[in-house]
Amino acid sequence: MSEAGSVISLGVHVVDVLVRPVQEIPEGQGGALVEQIRITPAGSAGGTAVTLAKLGARVRSAGAIGTDELGDVLLDLLGRFGIDTSLLVRREGVQTSASVLPIRPDGSRPAFHVVGANATYNSNDAPWEAIATAGYLHLGAPEFMGGEEAAKILSFARERGVVTSADLLAPGAQAAAIRDWIAPAFAHLDYLLPNDEQVLGLTGERDLIAGCRALLAAGVGCVAATCGADGAIVVDADGVQRVPAVGVDVVDTTGCGDSFSAGFLRGLALGRSRRDAAVLGCAAAALVAQGLGSDHGNFDLAAADALSSS
């Protein structure tokens, strides 16, 4: 029997090490004092799972991690939020995916990243029985397995009445290069949750709305795209709806897209309209942006709703 509000967040799980503020990398063996260093659970599946759990969803993480110490750390960090990690596959001989993120004073950041175990996951690893009974299946970065592999998982889910969604990890310029690689997944997605640059990269369009409509024509049911400080846009067969961003002092943008995805999916599960789901997504992103890391903030659904209405 399907659990209507439950979510499987499947795909990229990462351990992030964040440092702030970093104006420049010291040359040679130079050093610099900073205010904060943190280690957090992250990734387009892992970070989304964290915020979903904060907002009250029943969440299971699925993906691949190593048998190394970083894998142990990731399991512990996810477990602290009540996330069920039993569907994570542990791989011998490959490290858990990790990033080092030097956060600039304005909240932006470059990244040093090891792909690691995330690149080894495909449909052969999918937890079919768990997917069949979930309410929602969210694929974080389907480009890691490719559209054909993702399509196998997504089509299985949709045939059983599971709501499907995905977001991307590849930035806009790289999104253009992987368009054909992930295109087979589009027809099996109820929701695609990219950012504005990814929409333009995937479609080759110069206009965001035109890009979203091109994705609908490719088979996606609805596109809810984040637009940075301009909030988000929801485009479906019924038209275009814009949602403003929530004004906050930004400390770190890491995980904001994942948090939007989480808020949007949680809103849908609560029976809210697509626009109102995007409002919750923007509020969740704003709460995370006020501190360091994808898991920042001891907030819940009530806090996110309060922020969105303030």
N, C-alpha and C positions, 0 to 999 in steps of 0.2 A: 504494500500500500504506500502511495506517495505521501511524503511529508511536505505539505504545501509551502511552508516557509523556510525549509532547510536548504542550505547551499553547499555545493561542492565547489571549492575554489581550486582549480586544477591547472598546473603549469609551473611557471617560473617561481621558485622560492630562493631567496638570497639572504645571506648575512651581510648587513651593511655595517661598516665602521665609519663613523662620521666625525669630522673635526671642524670646529668653528671658533672664531672666524679666521679664514685664511685669505690673506691679500695676495701672497705669492709663495711659491715653493722655494725655500732657502737653497742657495747654490752649494755645490760641494757637500761637505759634511756640516753645514751650518744648521742651526736650530732656531726655533721660534716658540715663544710661549703662547698658548691659546686658552680660551675660556672653558672649553668643553670638548670631551671626547666620549662618544657613546657607541655601543654595539646594539643593533636592533634587528628584528625580523623584517624582511622586506621582499620585494619582487612583485611583479604584476599579479601573481596569485597569492603569495604570502602576505604582502601588504594589504591587499584587498580583504583577505580573510580576517586580519586583525581588526580593521575598522568595522567590518560586518559584525564581528563578535561584540564589539563595544556597543553597537546599535541594537543588540538584542537578538541577532540571528543565531540559529544553530548551524555551525560551520564545520566542515571537514576539509582538511587540506589534502591534496593529491599531487604527486609529482615525484621527482627523484632528487635525493641528496646523497652525500657520501657517507662512509662509515667513519669519517675522521672526527676530530674534536669539534670542528665547526658544525658538523651535522648534529652532534650532541647538543651544542649550544642552541641551534635553531629549534630543535624539538622542545627544549626547555622553555625558550622564549615564547613560542607559539602556545605551549601548554598553559602558560601563565594567564592567557586570555580565555581559557576554556575551549580552545580549538582542538578538535579531534584530529590527531596526527597519524592515526593508524593506517591511513591510505598512502602515506609517503613511503616510497621504495628506497631502500638504502643500497648504494652501489659500492662494490669493492674496486679499488684501483683508480678512482676518480674523486677529486675533491668536491666538497659542497661549494656551490656557487657563492661568490663573495665579491663585494665592492668596497673600495675605499673612496670616500667622498669628502673632499675639502670644500667646505661651505664658505662662499664669499660673504662679505658683510651685507650684501643686498638679498641674500637668500638663494641665489643661483649657485650652481656647482658643476664643475667637470667631474669625471668619474674614471676610476681605474677598476677594471672589471675582469673577473675570471668566469667564463661560462660554466665550466665544470660539469656537474652531473645533470644540469638542466638539459644539455644537448643530447642526453641518452634516452630521454623519455619519448615513447610513442604509443600508438594504440594497443600494442601488445601488453602494455602495463596498465591500461585503463581498468578501473574498478567497476566493471559492468553492473554487478548486482547493486552496488551502492548508488550508481548513477540512476538506475531504473526507479529507485524509490525516492530520489531527491526532488525538491520543488524547483530548484534552479541549478544550472551548471554554468559556471563562469570559467572560461579559458583565458588564463593570463599568458599573453605572448604566444599565440598559436604558431607564429613564424618559426619558433624553435623546432617544432616537429613537422611543419609544412602543412599546407592546406588540405592535401589529400588525406593525411593521417588525422588531422583535426576533423575533417568532414566525417570520417568513420565514427568518431566519438560523438560529434554533435548530432548527426542524423539518428544514431541509436537513441540519444536522449530525447530528441523531438518526437520520434515515433512512440515514445512512452509518455508523452505529455509534459516533459520537463522543459522549462523555459531556458533558452540558451543565450549566452552573451559572451563577448570577448573584448579584450583591449589589446593594444600593441605596445611593445617595448621599443621597437626601432624608431629612431627620430625621423622627422619628415623626409630628409634627403635619402635615408636608407629605405624608407617605406616605398619610395618610387622604385627601388631596385628589387623589392621582394613582392611586388604587386602580383605577378603571375604565380609566384610560389605559394601565396596564401589564398588566392582567388577561389579555389574549390571550396573553401569553408564558408564563403559568403551566403550561399543559398540555404545554409542550415543555421543561420544566426537570426534569432529574434531581435537581438540588440547588438550593435557595435558601438563601443565606447572609446573612441580615439580622441586625440587632441586636434586642434585645427590644422597644424602643420602636417600631421599624419594624413588627414583627409585629403589635403592638396597633393601630398606626395603620392598617395595611393591612386588618385584619379587623374592627375595631370591638369586638373582645373586650377584656375586662378581665383575663383570665387568660392567661398566656403559653402554657401547654400547649393551652388551647382555641384560641388564636390560631393556633398551629402546625398543629393538626388542621384548622382551617378552610382553611388554605393547602393542605394535603394534599387536602382535598375539592375544592379549586379546580383540582387537577391536578398540583401539585408532587409529585415523587417522595419527597423527603426535605427536611426543614428543619433546618439546623444554625444555631442562633441564638446569638449572643454576648450575655452578660449582665453586662458590665463586671467588677467585682470578684468576681462570683459565678460566673465561668467561662463555660460554654456548655451548651446543651441540644440534644440530637439527637432529633428526633421523626420516625418513619416508620411504616409499616404494622405493624411488629413491636412498637412501643411507644415508651417515653421513656427516654432515658439522659442522665444529668447528668455533666458533667466540671468539676472545680474549676479555678479560676484558679491560675496559678503566682504565688506571692507574691514580688514584687520592689519595689524603690523606684522609683516612677513619676516620670519626668522630663517626658514628653510623650506624650499619647495619640494624636497624629497617626499615622495609618496602622496602628493596632492591628487594626482590623477587616479591612483589606486583608491584613495579615499572617496573621490567623486563616484567612482564605479560602485563602491560599497554602499554609499548613501543612495544612489539611484536604484540599485537592486533591492535594497531594504525598503525603500519607498514603494516600489512595485509590489513587493510581498505583503505590504501592509494595506494594499488596495488603493494606493494613491494614484492619481493621474500621472501620465508621463512627465508633464511639466512640474507637478509637485514633487515627483521623485527626483527630478533634476535640482529642484530647490534644496532638498535634503542633501543631495550630493555636493552642492556648492557649500553648504554649511559644514559638512563633514570635512571637506578640503580646507576650509578656512580654519577650523579647529586644529587640524594637523599642522598647518603652515605656521602656527604661532610658536612652535618649538622645534627641537632638533630630532629628526628621524621620522620614519613612517608610522611609528607607534606613539608619537607624542600625544599627550593629553589624556587626562582621566575623565573622559566625557561619556555620556550615554545618549540615547535617543531624545530624551527630554531636553538635554542641554543643546543638542543640535537643532531641535525645533525652536527652542527659545532664541538661539542666535539668528536663525533665519527670519524670525518675526520681529527682531529688534530694530 
